[in-house]
Amino acid sequence: MPERSSSNTRTTATRSRTATATTTPTTAVIGRPRRAAPRRAPRRRPLSLPAGLLRTARPRQWVKNVLVLAAPAAAGELASSRALAQLAVVFLLFTAAASAVYLINDARDADADRAHPVKRRRPVAAGQVPVRVAYAAGGLLAGLTPVAAALLCNAMTAALLTAYVVMQLAYCMRLKHVLVVDLVVVTTGFLMRAMIGGVALDIPLSRWFLITAGFGALFMVAAKRYSEAVQMAARPGQRGATRALLGEYTTGYLRFVWQLAAGVAVLGYCLWALESGGTANGSLLPWRQLSMVAFILSVLRYAVFADRGTAGAPEDVVLRDRGLAVIGLVWVGMYGLAVADL
């Protein structure tokens, strides 16, 4: 009996030690604060940097640079292959200049964009493109584009591109925070696009062309701001997702601006179309004067989206609305017949 009791005692002690050995580490693990595993930096894919630079250059915005065809088209100078080749070069140069501005702007605003609900997805803000790389790429394009324009086109084209880059960089750094001046700068950028094709081909620019192009651009810019203001008023809790200066404008003022600009653009176009005296000049019908109808209808059609507050993305309105596309094609056809004198 004593030996059995002793054996039972040893067995109980062994079980106790085993239980203690198995529970003590668990208690220590539970009681000890866990250290967070170090976060690994996301690996960049081989093509992520070039793709990020391309996204930062805003390919969707390149459609605006088709305006380089405006002056040559108005003068009827698109028939020669030399003119088309030169305009293709101008298009690429203006696209490079605009891309330089976008790269520098995103690099400068990277910290602010990271706190923005939408802009934080931009490649520079998201870390896909380093800030220094964006600055370097933008500075390289900004410096080389006017030089290439001087070599491939003429001095006036280079001067106009230089003025565009300087003006847009000033806008990014300061002028976008100044009331009315911000509208003027953006409008002038569109006007420069419309001018540069004629400057590159040494085509004299009509005063009516400049008035129509300038106020037509102001119409679209003010309609864009008006749409943004309407959307901001409808979602007061998302004011941080809009441009800072937008709150300084009233919707009534922006409506007045786009309505005024639309009226002046229509007046300028009509005066240009009637400048020849309203005669057919040997063609079957006075196409130049008849094109006023299509032009006015296109302005009225775009004004529908402006009035609704849905013209915040002009390129989407122009490319996606079928009614506007049909009216635009009719206007192009009438204008082409007027140039061809048929």
Secondary structure, DSSP 8 states (H G I E B T S, - for coil): -HHHHHHHHHHHHHHHHHHHHHHHHHHHHHHS-------------TTHHHHHHHHHT-GGGGGGGGGGGHHHHHTT--SSHHHHHHHHHHHHHHHHHHHHHHHHHHHHTHHHHHTSTTGGGSHHHHTSS-HHHHHHHHHHHHHHHHHHHHHHS-HHHHHHHHHHHHHHHHHHHTGGGSTTHHHHHHHHHHHHHHHHHHHHTT----HHHHHHHHHHHHHHHHHHHHHHHHHHHH-GGGGGGS-GGGGGS-HHHHHHHHHHHHHHHHHHHHHHHGGG-S--TTSSS-HHHHHHHHHHHHHHHHHHHHHHT--SSHHHHHHH-HHHHHHHHHHHHHHHHHHHT-
